[in-house]
């Protein structure tokens, strides 16, 4: 299964020491994680020059060198990148000024989705995820942020929706939940549950857009026990990768 990665999720995982979850899922779930050129720049080339962010950038770089992360085949931005940027950054405006809400890395990852036959895009950044899932909530969020009326260019929004149709957004919290169910936290023994929940809070503090209510819901997530019921395993997995 192929997945595209946005900078936001890679940074959150690297900063919280959980980036190795991708290697785990590559082995356990046969997942492959691809990154476009702008994400390489945003997560490695640029932050490696800034002392505060360099260590996380080196971690991501090592994951690329180790083959955990893979470059998309083309060294140039995917063909739909400019269209996605144009429409996304024309959808909302305040006082006649268009809001630039989508960056190059996010746009490239979205544009490469169909080309890579991806099953999901790893993205923690709220704006991108809400463009995929619910632009109305995004508008409300922007109105709260800007303390004023946000106008919508419906034509631009409709064109953007056509280009994002079918894309599945996956946050780092969901990646950790999938890995948890596959045994990623088993090495913590009796503390596997609290370690998992601590990791969820850590990635939120590192930038993953998730509400306190959602985090509390994760508290109910426990690893299902293997029991036989009429020859079938009981205890459904709560979070899964999209079907291959």
C-alpha positions as a Python dict, from the first residue, in 0.01 Angstrom:
ca = {
    (1, 'X'): (0, 0, 0),
    (2, 'X'): (133, 341, -96),
    (3, 'X'): (97, 650, 121),
    (4, 'X'): (198, 1010, 62),
    (5, 'X'): (357, 1205, 346),
    (6, 'X'): (312, 1573, 426),
    (7, 'X'): (577, 1755, 625),
    (8, 'X'): (352, 1800, 930),
    (9, 'X'): (325, 1431, 1016),
    (10, 'X'): (693, 1358, 958),
    (11, 'X'): (792, 1647, 1182),
    (12, 'X'): (551, 1543, 1459),
    (13, 'X'): (678, 1184, 1454),
    (14, 'X'): (1043, 1291, 1444),
    (15, 'X'): (1009, 1541, 1727),
    (16, 'X'): (838, 1285, 1952),
    (17, 'X'): (1077, 997, 1886),
    (18, 'X'): (811, 788, 1713),
    (19, 'X'): (933, 810, 1353),
    (20, 'X'): (1031, 443, 1368),
    (21, 'X'): (659, 363, 1359),
    (22, 'X'): (689, 398, 979),
    (23, 'X'): (957, 128, 965),
    (24, 'X'): (736, -92, 1179),
    (25, 'X'): (438, -46, 947),
    (26, 'X'): (655, -97, 641),
    (27, 'X'): (743, -442, 777),
    (28, 'X'): (413, -539, 940),
    (29, 'X'): (161, -392, 696),
    (30, 'X'): (372, -374, 378),
    (31, 'X'): (315, 3, 372),
    (32, 'X'): (532, 231, 160),
    (33, 'X'): (571, 599, 243),
    (34, 'X'): (650, 846, -35),
    (35, 'X'): (756, 1210, -18),
    (36, 'X'): (756, 1474, -295),
    (37, 'X'): (1041, 1724, -353),
    (38, 'X'): (895, 2011, -149),
    (39, 'X'): (846, 1787, 155),
    (40, 'X'): (1214, 1691, 134),
    (41, 'X'): (1302, 2060, 138),
    (42, 'X'): (1063, 2143, 422),
    (43, 'X'): (1160, 1853, 648),
    (44, 'X'): (1530, 1804, 569),
    (45, 'X'): (1718, 2046, 348),
    (46, 'X'): (1593, 2368, 508),
    (47, 'X'): (1562, 2268, 878),
    (48, 'X'): (1905, 2099, 875),
    (49, 'X'): (2044, 2454, 856),
    (50, 'X'): (1857, 2565, 1170),
    (51, 'X'): (2001, 2439, 1497),
    (52, 'X'): (1664, 2419, 1673),
    (53, 'X'): (1517, 2186, 1409),
    (54, 'X'): (1827, 2010, 1278),
    (55, 'X'): (1811, 1691, 1486),
    (56, 'X'): (1455, 1610, 1376),
    (57, 'X'): (1558, 1684, 1018),
    (58, 'X'): (1850, 1441, 1048),
    (59, 'X'): (1613, 1171, 1176),
    (60, 'X'): (1386, 1215, 874),
    (61, 'X'): (1688, 1222, 643),
    (62, 'X'): (1811, 894, 792),
    (63, 'X'): (1467, 737, 736),
    (64, 'X'): (1498, 838, 371),
    (65, 'X'): (1850, 698, 343),
    (66, 'X'): (1738, 374, 510),
    (67, 'X'): (1456, 329, 261),
    (68, 'X'): (1178, 378, 514),
    (69, 'X'): (1076, 691, 325),
    (70, 'X'): (1093, 696, -54),
    (71, 'X'): (1105, 978, -303),
    (72, 'X'): (826, 995, -557),
    (73, 'X'): (970, 884, -893),
    (74, 'X'): (959, 1229, -1052),
    (75, 'X'): (1209, 1489, -934),
    (76, 'X'): (970, 1762, -1044),
    (77, 'X'): (648, 1864, -865),
    (78, 'X'): (345, 1653, -965),
    (79, 'X'): (150, 1797, -1256),
    (80, 'X'): (-159, 1903, -1058),
    (81, 'X'): (40, 2093, -794),
    (82, 'X'): (-4, 2440, -944),
    (83, 'X'): (-378, 2386, -993),
    (84, 'X'): (-428, 2274, -633),
    (85, 'X'): (-228, 2572, -503),
    (86, 'X'): (-415, 2815, -724),
    (87, 'X'): (-761, 2697, -622),
    (88, 'X'): (-685, 2635, -253),
    (89, 'X'): (-534, 2979, -206),
    (90, 'X'): (-829, 3143, -383),
    (91, 'X'): (-1108, 2979, -182),
    (92, 'X'): (-1110, 3205, 126),
    (93, 'X'): (-1069, 3579, 161),
    (94, 'X'): (-1090, 3840, 437),
    (95, 'X'): (-1154, 4205, 356),
    (96, 'X'): (-1094, 4134, -11),
    (97, 'X'): (-756, 3970, 54),
    (98, 'X'): (-719, 3605, -48),
    (99, 'X'): (-585, 3382, 229),
    (100, 'X'): (-281, 3170, 149),
    (101, 'X'): (-373, 2857, 339),
    (102, 'X'): (-190, 2580, 150),
    (103, 'X'): (186, 2543, 111),
    (104, 'X'): (396, 2381, -161),
    (105, 'X'): (470, 2058, 27),
    (106, 'X'): (105, 1991, 105),
    (107, 'X'): (4, 2067, -253),
    (108, 'X'): (266, 1834, -399),
    (109, 'X'): (162, 1549, -170),
    (110, 'X'): (-203, 1598, -268),
    (111, 'X'): (-116, 1624, -636),
    (112, 'X'): (86, 1300, -629),
    (113, 'X'): (-198, 1101, -472),
    (114, 'X'): (-345, 959, -793),
    (115, 'X'): (-9, 923, -966),
    (116, 'X'): (118, 705, -680),
    (117, 'X'): (-212, 515, -648),
    (118, 'X'): (-204, 609, -281),
    (119, 'X'): (-440, 477, -15),
    (120, 'X'): (-396, 781, 209),
    (121, 'X'): (-198, 1094, 283),
    (122, 'X'): (-27, 1136, 618),
    (123, 'X'): (-111, 1490, 725),
    (124, 'X'): (-141, 1648, 1069),
    (125, 'X'): (-192, 2005, 950),
    (126, 'X'): (-553, 2109, 1011),
    (127, 'X'): (-607, 2322, 700),
    (128, 'X'): (-514, 2048, 453),
    (129, 'X'): (-715, 1783, 637),
    (130, 'X'): (-1027, 2000, 651),
    (131, 'X'): (-999, 2087, 284),
    (132, 'X'): (-1024, 1712, 226),
    (133, 'X'): (-1293, 1641, 486),
    (134, 'X'): (-1505, 1953, 552),
    (135, 'X'): (-1431, 2297, 409),
    (136, 'X'): (-1724, 2441, 607),
    (137, 'X'): (-1552, 2366, 937),
    (138, 'X'): (-1232, 2512, 794),
    (139, 'X'): (-1417, 2835, 716),
    (140, 'X'): (-1549, 2852, 1074),
    (141, 'X'): (-1197, 2797, 1206),
    (142, 'X'): (-1060, 3076, 988),
    (143, 'X'): (-1335, 3314, 1100),
    (144, 'X'): (-1242, 3245, 1460),
    (145, 'X'): (-873, 3298, 1381),
    (146, 'X'): (-925, 3622, 1189),
    (147, 'X'): (-1210, 3747, 1410),
    (148, 'X'): (-1420, 3834, 1109),
    (149, 'X'): (-1625, 3721, 814),
    (150, 'X'): (-1447, 3490, 574),
    (151, 'X'): (-1584, 3489, 220),
    (152, 'X'): (-1585, 3176, 7),
    (153, 'X'): (-1508, 3163, -364),
    (154, 'X'): (-1745, 2877, -447),
    (155, 'X'): (-1607, 2825, -796),
    (156, 'X'): (-1253, 2780, -662),
    (157, 'X'): (-1380, 2550, -387),
    (158, 'X'): (-1573, 2334, -634),
    (159, 'X'): (-1266, 2302, -858),
    (160, 'X'): (-1050, 2211, -559),
    (161, 'X'): (-1299, 1948, -439),
    (162, 'X'): (-1285, 1779, -779),
    (163, 'X'): (-907, 1747, -747),
    (164, 'X'): (-921, 1620, -387),
    (165, 'X'): (-1204, 1374, -441),
    (166, 'X'): (-1128, 1032, -296),
    (167, 'X'): (-825, 1139, -92),
    (168, 'X'): (-805, 993, 259),
    (169, 'X'): (-631, 1194, 531),
    (170, 'X'): (-450, 1006, 809),
    (171, 'X'): (-306, 1183, 1114),
    (172, 'X'): (-4, 1071, 1316),
    (173, 'X'): (-240, 976, 1600),
    (174, 'X'): (-414, 731, 1367),
    (175, 'X'): (-82, 595, 1246),
    (176, 'X'): (16, 532, 1609),
    (177, 'X'): (-322, 367, 1679),
    (178, 'X'): (-282, 131, 1383),
    (179, 'X'): (72, 45, 1494),
    (180, 'X'): (-47, -3, 1852),
    (181, 'X'): (-294, -266, 1741),
    (182, 'X'): (-20, -440, 1545),
    (183, 'X'): (209, -454, 1849),
    (184, 'X'): (432, -149, 1812),
    (185, 'X'): (410, -68, 2184),
    (186, 'X'): (438, -429, 2308),
    (187, 'X'): (801, -378, 2410),
    (188, 'X'): (674, -152, 2690),
    (189, 'X'): (516, -457, 2853),
    (190, 'X'): (256, -375, 3117),
    (191, 'X'): (297, -6, 3029),
    (192, 'X'): (210, -47, 2661),
    (193, 'X'): (-130, 122, 2703),
    (194, 'X'): (-4, 430, 2890),
    (195, 'X'): (295, 453, 2653),
    (196, 'X'): (56, 458, 2356),
    (197, 'X'): (-162, 729, 2510),
    (198, 'X'): (145, 932, 2610),
    (199, 'X'): (262, 915, 2249),
    (200, 'X'): (-74, 1051, 2132),
    (201, 'X'): (-44, 1353, 2360),
    (202, 'X'): (315, 1400, 2250),
    (203, 'X'): (229, 1422, 1880),
    (204, 'X'): (-54, 1664, 1958),
    (205, 'X'): (194, 1887, 2138),
    (206, 'X'): (421, 1854, 1834),
    (207, 'X'): (152, 1991, 1604),
    (208, 'X'): (-97, 1715, 1525),
    (209, 'X'): (-444, 1868, 1495),
    (210, 'X'): (-659, 1662, 1732),
    (211, 'X'): (-910, 1771, 1996),
    (212, 'X'): (-906, 1679, 2363),
    (213, 'X'): (-1234, 1495, 2309),
    (214, 'X'): (-1075, 1280, 2041),
    (215, 'X'): (-780, 1205, 2267),
    (216, 'X'): (-1015, 1097, 2544),
    (217, 'X'): (-1189, 865, 2299),
    (218, 'X'): (-854, 701, 2237),
    (219, 'X'): (-840, 621, 2609),
    (220, 'X'): (-1108, 362, 2534),
    (221, 'X'): (-888, 199, 2273),
    (222, 'X'): (-733, -117, 2413),
    (223, 'X'): (-568, -401, 2234),
    (224, 'X'): (-831, -669, 2161),
    (225, 'X'): (-765, -1007, 2316),
    (226, 'X'): (-747, -1307, 2088),
    (227, 'X'): (-1049, -1522, 2167),
    (228, 'X'): (-1215, -1784, 1956),
    (229, 'X'): (-1584, -1754, 1884),
    (230, 'X'): (-1721, -2009, 1640),
    (231, 'X'): (-1377, -2033, 1486),
    (232, 'X'): (-1342, -1655, 1443),
    (233, 'X'): (-1134, -1402, 1628),
    (234, 'X'): (-1329, -1163, 1848),
    (235, 'X'): (-1240, -807, 1943),
    (236, 'X'): (-1261, -582, 1635),
    (237, 'X'): (-974, -353, 1549),
    (238, 'X'): (-1091, 5, 1591),
    (239, 'X'): (-852, 177, 1350),
    (240, 'X'): (-728, 32, 1021),
    (241, 'X'): (-539, 131, 714),
    (242, 'X'): (-764, 191, 413),
    (243, 'X'): (-825, -131, 224),
    (244, 'X'): (-570, -223, -39),
}
